[in-house]
Amino acid sequence: MSNPDQLAALAQRVATHVRNQIPRSSNRYHDPKSGATDWLHAQEDIEYTDFLLTISRIKSQGADTDKVTKKNFFCMFTQKAAKVASVSELKDAVLGFLRKGQVDGHPVDLGYKPGKDAEKGYRDAEKEYSKKFGAALADYLNAEGFRKAGAKFTAEEVMFRVRMELLGHDRSEKVGAGEKAVIKALNVQPLPLPLSYLGSSAKNAFKFGIGNCEECGCAAFAMLLTLSTDDGKPITNIDEANRVPIELLYASVKSDPNKDPDSHFFVLLNRCSARDVQEDFSRWIDDPTVIACDPWIIDGGVGGKVTSTSKGIQELRAYLKPDQKTLKVRRTGFLGNHDGLKDHPGFHLPPVSV
């Protein structure tokens, strides 16, 4: 399947499916009047939702169970009494708060999302709940004896500190020997997002319906990597010359010199070049055979030729056009070739209705 029109249709199907399965995001709102995405430029803008999606993907069974992965890792920032706490102890404490903690005198609402007609506005109402949640979490961890460098947690930084502590360990895995062949074939440097992390992030985002651009990108990449034919057979018999490369891209754009860069994840298909993705930008951004798949943009996700005039593609192009940008490939592979990623029911596209 190297036909650009077929790839564009596939990218749109994947993007739409991912957005339908992952409707909730902490840094994206869709403006129904303009039909465009309201980019919030900071993942922590609605930090509560960002925190929940982190908890849902840290290789535990999720926030609604007692089962937590036990590892012999130790926290860099968190101490319990006089000794350093393990990551598993921190996970236990956080999940304990989600089960037993209270915000404003009520149990933690894991599904909190105000309606569009909320009195203070859709975004402001969720921001307010986010602040109350942070204060309650800080109080809970402090009462349990947890400390950051010997000091108590504060409401302003507790969610960020916990998220970075837990994610740091899952992202630190090494690239496996089985993945080196793909890296060599596509002439790229070792990639910083381990395949196991990518797969776990995608599965949990589907399970909990929560994800920012990174989780949506991981889910789209996983679906494309494990793509099967309509009869359920994996696409593994494509000869090497006709394989379709797929890339999970990370973009960092400095749109305001006085603020931190805005970051974004999306997927490219069919960028047939051995050149670095940033060095090659001026070529592939105007190549009608290159396909973009971005579930995070617009309510239905965006997929199609990167030169398309659709609103969603034009939004992505406008975001990528500034000179002060950094583009990096976070994961790469070939369409339908698995490359070591375990299959999962959530990665399968639903059949096209007739």
Phi, psi and omega in degrees: 000077178253001178293122183303324180294319178293318179296321179297318178295319178297316180300321179292320178299315180295313182299316180295317180297316181297315181294325177294325181278337182233075186279345189253132182219151181266354181219036179211130171227144180259126180271107184295336181288313181272342183074014183244166179275132175272098182285120181269000168058002179208121183298332184272010182301316169249079193295331181300313180294320177298321179294316180297320181292329175295313180298326183286346187241014186269034177064024168259183178272005177110173188283355184252024183213163179274351186282119181229136178296132178260126179225153180269041175265157179236145181288141177277327187253343191250128177240147175244115185056238184261355183244158177286133180274150176278161177300321180297324177293321178293319177300314179302317182294317181294315179294328175298320178295317181296330180276320190246344185288168179225146175236119183059035177080006180237153177304150179303130180264100183291343180251020186299126173199110183294152177289164183295341180260021179304144188305321183263008181097149186304310185283316183297322179296319180288326176299319181295317178296324180300316180295318179294321178298315179299317179296318180292321179295317178300314179299319182294312181294322178296319179294330178280356176094007179281146181221156174247109183053039178086349182256155178290154176290149174246158182299328186288334187234000187295316183292320178297315181297315180295316180300312182295325180295314183285317181291328182303325183282318180292331181274356187268003181293152182274156175290128182285161181298325182292342181268349185294330181294320179293317180300318179292319183296325182262004174056049177237163179283161175310142190259138188281348177259107179300147181298323180295322178293316180300313180296318179295318179298317181295314183296316181289327176296319176296317185295318186259352178068023182236133177183138172271194184299327180295313180295319178296319178295318178298319181294316179296317180297316180298319180294320180288324181292326183255018183305134178245163174286171183300334180269011175089001181273139179292148178274088183238359184258015178284130181292157189303324183291336184251010178293144181260114178288143174233145183222132171269113185258144173247128178241136175234120186237127179268086183275339180226117183298342182264000182233164175295155180298151173273138182240156184203148174242141173202176184242139172247142174240143169072025172278091187273080180207142177272356181283155176303141186298329179281318178298329184270002189305310185298338178275306188287335181293342178242021180262114183291352177268352178271135186244136176255143175225110185225093182294339188286330183280139177061158184296330182260008184076165183230130174214145179154182178299139183294346177264004182299152178264011178296154182303316183296313179296320179295327174298313180297316179299317180298322178294320185277345188290329182306148181292324183276074182224155175233129178240131179223145175272119181266340177198146180217157180183200179233144182305121175077009186261004177061302179056032176100352178280126180292138180292156181207140181305327180292343181276354185272132175289138175293151180296149179288127180285141182265000000 
